[in-house]
């Protein structure tokens, strides 16, 4: 895992690509670029039979630069770090802070890649990637990027329940005055609490609990911690909303059935 702490103290866990996945993606990209270059060469050979040797070499060099540098840089820039090989292996190139790469990053990677992949037949790229924990090649180090897995299992939904010792209080508490924005902030905190640094989690829980307490009556039992208080309020609010919607749906269904039984007056 590669932990990144955002400004909201949320720890993002990005999964760096393995060496095998990067190698497979690189092979796919190289094969694609070489096939593209071979196609260009055949086209130039067929269309430029009357060209002199210097012009033919210039066109061949231009085709090589286009297929091996311009195309990879353009694809990674437009797709924000993806390529044919990375799409096939479920990878994406990102900046060291986890953000999407830009043209500058793709250009550095592309120019360096021409040296370490094509001029050394991939030897330099493999040698560098084998000796660092994120399987970064030389172009990644110069550009400040690395590859991460973009196909990861979805996070399991967090199920929130009212703590048993707070159930009598929650059932009788008045929580209808809680603003929707505050309730959403509390629910979002509960979903992200497991990925937050302990100290930041405690501080944020206390701040949100203090904000909620001004809209909840009566106050929770003495000794109730902020985490339990937030879980009780969020779970009870969800349960009451579900009950209200279920009752409304039942009433609407009952009214609809009665209307269908009435005689039709045309």
C-alpha positions in Angstrom: 0.0 0.0 0.0 1.0 3.6 -0.6 -0.6 5.8 2.0 -1.4 9.4 1.1 -2.9 11.8 3.7 -5.2 14.4 2.2 -5.9 17.9 3.6 -8.9 16.4 5.4 -6.7 13.9 7.2 -8.1 11.0 5.2 -5.6 8.4 4.4 -5.8 7.2 0.8 -4.3 3.8 0.2 -3.1 3.5 -3.4 -1.9 0.1 -4.5 1.3 0.3 -6.5 1.5 -1.9 -9.5 3.6 -5.0 -9.3 6.6 -5.5 -11.4 4.9 -8.4 -13.4 1.8 -6.2 -14.2 4.0 -3.3 -15.3 6.2 -5.6 -17.4 3.1 -7.1 -19.1 1.6 -3.7 -19.8 4.9 -2.5 -21.2 5.2 -5.5 -23.5 1.7 -4.8 -24.9 2.5 -1.1 -25.4 5.9 -1.9 -27.1 4.2 -4.4 -29.5 1.5 -1.9 -30.4 4.1 0.9 -31.0 6.4 -1.4 -33.1 3.5 -2.7 -35.2 2.4 0.9 -35.7 6.0 1.8 -36.8 6.2 -1.2 -39.1 3.0 -0.1 -40.7 4.3 3.4 -41.2 7.5 2.0 -42.7 5.7 -0.1 -45.2 3.5 2.9 -46.2 6.6 5.1 -46.6 8.3 2.4 -48.7 5.3 2.1 -51.0 4.7 5.8 -51.3 8.3 7.1 -51.4 10.1 4.9 -54.0 11.1 8.0 -55.9 12.7 9.7 -52.8 16.4 10.0 -52.4 18.2 8.3 -49.6 18.4 11.4 -47.3 14.7 12.1 -47.6 13.8 8.5 -46.9 16.0 8.4 -43.8 14.4 11.7 -42.6 10.9 10.3 -43.1 11.9 7.0 -41.3 13.3 9.0 -38.4 10.2 11.1 -38.2 8.0 8.0 -38.2 10.1 6.4 -35.5 9.8 9.5 -33.2 6.1 9.8 -33.9 5.3 6.1 -33.1 7.7 5.7 -30.2 7.5 9.1 -28.5 4.7 11.3 -29.7 2.0 8.5 -29.6 2.8 7.3 -26.1 3.0 10.9 -24.8 -0.2 11.9 -26.5 -2.1 8.8 -25.3 -1.0 9.2 -21.7 -1.8 12.9 -21.7 -5.3 12.6 -23.1 -6.2 9.5 -21.0 -4.6 10.9 -17.8 -2.1 8.1 -17.3 -3.6 5.2 -19.3 -2.4 3.3 -22.4 -3.3 0.2 -24.3 -1.1 -2.0 -22.1 -2.3 -0.3 -18.9 -5.9 -0.7 -19.9 -5.3 -4.4 -20.4 -3.6 -4.9 -17.1 -5.8 -2.5 -15.1 -3.1 0.1 -14.3 -2.9 3.9 -14.3 0.1 6.2 -13.9 -0.4 8.9 -11.3 1.7 11.6 -9.6 3.4 10.9 -6.3 0.6 12.7 -4.5 -2.0 10.5 -6.2 -3.3 13.1 -8.7 -3.6 12.7 -12.5 -0.6 13.2 -14.6 -0.3 16.1 -17.1 1.5 16.7 -20.4 4.8 17.5 -18.5 4.8 14.2 -16.8 3.9 12.2 -19.9 6.6 14.1 -21.9 9.3 13.2 -19.4 8.2 9.6 -19.3 8.0 9.4 -23.1 11.5 10.9 -23.7 13.1 8.8 -21.0 11.2 5.7 -22.2 12.8 6.0 -25.6 16.2 5.6 -24.0 15.5 3.0 -21.3 13.0 0.9 -23.3 13.9 1.0 -27.0 17.6 1.9 -27.0 18.4 -0.6 -24.3 15.7 -3.1 -25.3 14.0 -2.6 -21.9 17.1 -3.6 -19.9 17.5 -0.3 -18.1 13.8 0.0 -17.3 13.7 -3.5 -15.8 16.9 -3.0 -13.8 15.6 0.2 -12.2 12.1 -1.2 -11.6 13.4 -4.3 -9.8 15.2 -2.3 -7.2 12.5 0.0 -5.8 9.3 -0.8 -3.9 6.9 0.8 -6.4 8.4 -0.8 -9.5 9.2 2.7 -10.9 11.3 3.0 -14.0 13.8 5.8 -14.6 11.1 7.9 -16.4 8.8 7.7 -13.3 11.6 8.8 -11.0 12.4 11.9 -13.2 8.7 12.7 -13.7 7.6 12.1 -10.1 5.1 9.4 -11.0 4.4 5.7 -10.5 1.8 3.1 -11.6 -1.1 2.1 -9.4 -3.8 -0.6 -9.7 -7.0 1.0 -10.9 -9.0 -2.2 -10.7 -9.4 -2.8 -7.0 -12.3 -4.5 -5.1 -15.0 -2.1 -4.0 -14.9 -1.1 -0.4 -17.4 -3.1 1.7 -20.4 -1.1 2.8 -20.1 0.0 6.4 -23.2 -0.9 8.4 -24.0 1.4 11.2 -26.1 0.4 14.2 -27.1 2.1 17.4 -24.9 0.8 20.3 -26.9 -1.4 22.6 -26.4 0.8 25.6 -27.7 3.8 23.7 -30.8 2.2 22.2 -33.3 3.4 24.9 -31.9 7.0 24.7 -31.9 7.0 20.8 -35.5 5.7 20.6 -36.7 8.7 22.7 -34.3 11.4 21.5 -35.5 14.3 19.4 -33.2 14.3 16.3 -35.6 15.9 13.8 -33.9 19.3 14.0 -30.5 18.1 12.7 -29.6 20.0 9.5 -29.2 17.7 6.5 -25.6 19.1 5.9 -24.6 18.2 9.4 -26.1 14.7 9.2 -24.3 14.1 5.9 -21.0 15.2 7.4 -21.5 12.8 10.3 -22.4 9.9 8.0 -19.4 10.7 5.7 -17.1 10.7 8.8 -18.3 7.3 9.9 -17.6 5.9 6.4 -14.1 7.3 6.3 -13.1 6.9 10.0 -11.3 3.6 9.4 -8.9 5.3 6.9 -8.1 8.4 9.1 -5.1 8.9 11.4 -6.1 8.2 15.0 -5.5 11.7 16.3 -7.3 13.4 13.4 -10.2 10.9 13.8 -10.6 11.7 17.5 -10.5 15.5 16.8 -13.0 15.4 14.0 -15.3 13.1 15.9 -15.4 15.5 18.8 -16.0 18.5 16.5 -18.9 16.8 14.7 -20.4 15.4 17.9 -20.3 18.9 19.4 -22.1 20.3 16.4 -24.7 17.6 16.5 -25.3 17.9 20.2 -26.9 21.4 19.8 -29.6 19.8 17.6 -30.3 16.7 19.7 -32.4 16.6 22.9 -32.0 15.2 25.5 -28.3 14.9 25.7 -26.8 11.4 25.5 -26.1 9.6 28.8 -23.0 10.8 30.7 -19.8 9.1 29.5 -20.9 8.6 25.9 -18.0 8.9 23.6 -18.2 10.9 20.4 -17.9 7.8 18.2 -20.8 6.1 19.9 -22.9 9.3 19.9 -22.4 9.8 16.2 -23.1 6.2 15.3 -26.3 6.3 17.4 -27.6 9.5 15.8 -26.8 8.5 12.3 -28.3 5.0 12.6 -31.4 6.2 14.4 -32.0 8.9 11.8 -31.6 6.4 9.0 -34.0 4.0 10.8 -36.6 6.7 11.3 -36.3 7.8 7.7 -36.7 4.2 6.4 -39.8 3.8 8.6 -41.3 7.0 7.4 -40.7 6.2 3.7 -42.1 2.6 4.2 -45.2 4.0 5.9 -45.7 6.5 3.1 -45.3 3.8 0.5 -47.8 1.6 2.3 -50.4 4.5 2.5 -49.9 5.4 -1.2 -50.4 1.7 -2.1 -53.6 1.5 0.0 -55.0 4.6 -1.6 -54.2 3.4 -5.0 -56.0 0.1 -4.4 -59.1 1.9 -3.1 -59.1 4.2 -6.2 -58.9 1.2 -8.5 -62.0 -0.3 -6.8 -64.1 2.9 -7.3 -66.6 2.8 -10.2 -65.3 4.6 -13.3 -67.4 7.7 -14.1 -66.8 8.6 -17.7 
